[in-house]
Amino acid sequence: MTMTLGFRILKRDRVAPPDIVAEFAKLPVANVSDSMSRMTAAGPTLRPMHASGGMAGVALTVKARPGDNLMLHKAIDMAQPGDVIVMDAGGDTTNALFGEMMLAYAIKRGVAGLVLNGAIRDSDAMKEVNHPVFAAGVTHRGPYKDGPGEINVPVAIDGMVVHPGDIIIGDGDGVLCVPMDEAEDILKKAQAKLAAETAQMQAIAEGKNDRSWVDATLTKLGCALPKD
């Protein structure tokens, strides 16, 4: 049977190693973002719909037309423990793609979190259950289940490209994809960034942080400073 472009389910060939994913789970998303030159993001509209806490896992990708969650249901059926389901539904928030019952089933399947470029409903339950869910909005209007859609294809959310098996992290600052082939290098840089910021916080607490860089930067840029 020939697979139809736009309406197909593919196999995921590989995923990022679990030990690397576990290390990213310990890091703030902002530190990882800084270590990727601040050039990658899923956009400010994707916000946590759960009460608090971070997310880390490997991407199981879904692409669907706005307002339709047929392929999202299938993706939950396919999910392996530790997967983060990343769904590009165009960012439309007219119809909810995901609700309380689907969340309960996803948790039962071992899904580590969901990233939905679309809307959810049952938002009070999302906060109460407090399992990582990031979405673009909330509406009571339910979804359609007619397709088409694709699973395990590259997706893009606000310019952030996600390949099946990439590392997906999230916290209160938003969502970030770490390409699996560059994950080890990015991890080392992010860990160093966190260590440097931890030392800087200690210096602030002790009143020893060096602020000379501010005036040095202003002078370099030609800003007139008051004379002593």
Sequence and secondary structure as in RCSB ss.txt:
>XXXX:A:sequence
MTMTLGFRILKRDRVAPPDIVAEFAKLPVANVSDSMSRMTAAGPTLRPMHASGGMAGVALTVKARPGDNLMLHKA
IDMAQPGDVIVMDAGGDTTNALFGEMMLAYAIKRGVAGLVLNGAIRDSDAMKEVNHPVFAAGVTHRGPYKDGPGE
INVPVAIDGMVVHPGDIIIGDGDGVLCVPMDEAEDILKKAQAKLAAETAQMQAIAEGKNDRSWVDATLTKLGCAL
PKD
>XXXX:A:secstr
   BTTEEE        HHHHHHHTTS HHHHHHTTTT     TT EE SSS  EEEEEEEEEE TTB HHHHHH
HHH  TTEEEEEE TT  SSEEE HHHHHHHHHHT  EEEEEEEE  HHHHHHHT  EEEEEE S   B    EE
ESS EEETTEEE TT EEEEETTEEEEE GGGHHHHHHHHHHHHHHHHHHHHHHHTT    HHHHHHHHHTT   
   
